[in-house]
Amino acid sequence: MTLYAETTDYYRKYEHKHDHKAVVREEFTRQADVYAAAPVITDSERLARLVEAINPQPQSRALEVATGPGYVAMALAARCRQVVGLDLTPAPIEIARRISRGRGITNVHFQIGDAEHLPFADGEFDIAVCRFAFHHCERPDAILAEMVRVCRIGGAVAIEDLFSSELHDRAHYMNHVERLRDRSHTKALTPTQLIAMTRKHRLEIESMHSDHIVVDLDEWLIGAQTGIHDAHEVRRLLTEDMYRNRSGMLPFEHDGAVKFIQRTLAIVTRKL
């Protein structure tokens, strides 16, 4: 089936759904090439740390939800029997397919699909993972529920994402800045909220690790192709935040450029 036919059939099936998914498709179609080249996405050490925490076995079947350009799926493919990467947006799927072909990876398959309606049987995978996507989703809990459903009992379910402050006003400030920059951003959850979701779905936490990303403001705005007015407001808010410390993003100036911090949390669990 061609990519066009695959995309058309998929959209026809789900075109009645809430239009935030249309916003996600639009944003990640525009951002696809820049996002696929972003250092935080391609960072081999960060990928290796997540894969090592998951600890896949040679006979494992793994699923990456919201795979984007497919780097986690391809990293898992080096350790697993078979890997599937699924994403809502065709453009990054095509990039993932191209990169995997170029690398000669034959045990990974990329397809278009909705993470809230995974087209897989119960317990079909040994591993289900989602990285840097929950903050673009209106219903991350529904996505986690689907990841749990398709993972076998005793299998690994892993999440890595940005996180916000446990203090509501600071989390609100951060998420407001993120939404101005990228309309597909919904909400970066707090560590407590992420952990609570795993508990709700009877996932036992095996390991957690946190990290931070130093982000260049200009590159961040250019990568999302943020509109002039919204970009101006983001700059204003982050400049103000340098002196008032309202968000936890900790903006600062270095060599004439404004930079800030994004904090990340990875949680690796076992399905009981």
N, C-alpha and C positions, 0 to 999 in steps of 0.2 A: 504494500500500500504506500502511495506517495505521502510525503509530509503534508501536502495540501489536503489530500483526501482525509488523512488521519485527523487533521486539525478541524476540517469542516464537520466531519461526523461527530467529533467530540463536542464542539461548540453547540451543534444542533441539539444534542442530548441535554446540555446543561444551560442553555441560553435563558431559561426562566429564572435562574438563580440570581441572588443579590448581585448588584453591579460592582461591588468592591472587587470581585474577581476580575472584572473587566479592567478596573484601574490597575490591578497587579499585572495583568497581561500587557497593558499599554506601557507601564513604567519599565518592565523588564524586557520588553521588546526594544525600547529606546536605549536602555542602559546595557543591553546584553554584552556587547563587545568590551565596553569599559569594565563592567562588573567581572567578566571572565578573566581580565588581566589584573584585577586588583590584588595587591600583595597579600592582604589578609585572607583572600580566597585561595590563592595559589601557594601560600607558605607551606613548604614541605614539612617543616618541623611541627607546625600546628596540626597538620593532617596526621602525621605519624603519632603524635601524642594522643589524639582522639582514637585512632585505630588501635593503638596499643592498649588503651584503657578498655576498649570493647573486647579485645582478645579473641578475634575470629579464629575458627579452626579450618583446616584444609577442606573439609566437606560442607562448610557452612553455605547457606543461601542467604544473601543479604539484600535488603531493600533500603534505598535512600529516598526519602520523601522530600519534595522541593529540591531536587538535585541541582538545579541551575546548570552551570557548565560541567558538572559531573565529577569534580575532583575528589570528593569523598568516596563516591562509588568506584572510581578508578583506583584509589588507594586501597579500598577494601578488596578489589578484584585481585590484587597481588597476593592476598592471603585467603581468599574464599574460592569455592568451587564455581559459584555463579552469583552475579549481582545484577539487580534491576535498579535503574534510576528513573524516577517519575517526577514530572514537573507540569505545572499548569500552562506554561508559556512555550510556544514552539521555538522561538529564537534561541534561547539557551540550550534547548534539547538538541537543536541542529549543531550548535557549537560543541556540545558534549560528544555527539556522534563523530564529528570531524576530528576532535582531539584524540578520542579513543582509537579511531582508525589509524591516525598518524602514529600512535604509540604501539600499534600492533596488538591491542588488547582484545581478546576474542571472547572473554567470558563475562562481558558486561553488555547489558541491553538497556537502551534509553527509550522512554515512551511518554507521551502526553497523557495526563490524567489529573483528576481532582483528589487532593489528599483527604478530603472529607468523605470521599466515596471510592476507596481503593478497590480496584478491579481484581482482587485476589481472594483466595479462599482463606478461611480461618486456619491459623497455624501454619501457613505456607512457608514462612521464613524463619530462619534461626536468629536473624538480626534485623532490627528496624531502627533507622537513624534519621535524624533531621537536624540540619545545621543552619543557623543564621536565617531562619524563616518564620519562626513563631511571631516575631514582631511585625510581620506583614499579614498576619491572619486575623480575621475577625473572631474565629472560633478555634483557638489553639487546642482547647480541651477536646473538641470533636476530632481533631487531627490525631492527637495522642491516643484517643480511644480506638481509632482505626489502626494506628500503628500497633497497639496492643493486640487487637483482634487478629491481625495477620501474622503475628509472631507466635511461635510455639511456646508452650509452657517450658520454663527454664531457659528460654532464649533471652537475648540482650535487646533492650530498648534504650536508645541513647538520644539525648537532646543537647545541643549546644546553641546558645543564643546570647544576644546582648541582654543585660539586665539593668534595671533602674533602681533607684534608692528605695529603701523601705519606708522612707518619709514621704507622705503623699504629695506635699507641695513641691518637693524636689523632683520626684518622679514625673509630676505633671509638667514641670518646666522642661525637663529633658525631652519628654515625648512630644511636647508642643514644637520644640526646635526640630526634632526629627521629622514630624509631619509637614512642617513648612518646607523642608528640604525635599521630601519625597512623599507624594500623596498616598503611596501604597503602605506606608508605615501606619500601623494601628496603635500598638502599645508594647513597649518593652516591659516585660513582667519583672517583678521583684524576685529575688531568690526564694523567699517564702512562698510566693505564688507558684513558682515552678516546682518546688518540692511538694507542695500541697497537691498539685495535679498528679504527681507520681503516686502519692499515697492513695488518692481517690481511686486510681486504677490498679491498686494492689501490686505496685511495682516496688521491689526492694532495692534500695540504693546500694550499689557496690562501691562506687567511687565518685568523687566530684573534684573538679579542678577549675580554678578561676584564673583569669588572665586579663590583660588590658591591651588595647590597640591605641597607638598614637596616630591621630588623624590630622592631616593637613586640611584646613578649612577650604582653601581654594580648590584643591583637587577633589574634595568631597562634593562641593557644589557643582563643579564642572561634570563630574561623573554622573550625577543625577539630572543634569541639564535643568537645574532649578531656574524658574522664571526670575526676572530681574527684581521685581517687587519682593518676592518671597526671599530671595537671596540677600537682599538688603536687610530685611527684618531678621534673618538668621544671624547676619553679621552684627547687627545692633544688639541682639539678645546675648550673643556669646561675648561681645566686648563688655557689656554690662556685667556679665557673669564673672569676668575676670576679677572684678572688684567686689562683687556681692556674694559670690559662691552660692548660687541658688539651685544648681542642677546636679552636681556631682560630676559634671563633664570636665571640670578643672581646666578651662581654656588658659592658654599662655602664649606669649610671643617668643619666637626663636628665629634669629637671623632675618627679622623683618616679616616673618610669616606667622599667622595665627594657627595654633594647633590646639587639640583637645583630646580627651581620653574617652574611649568607649570601653566599658567593662564587660567581660564575657564570663559565662558559667557553663561548664559541661557537666552533665549528670548521666552516669551510666548505671542502668538498673537491670534487674532480672525479673522476668514475668513469673509470678507465683501461680 
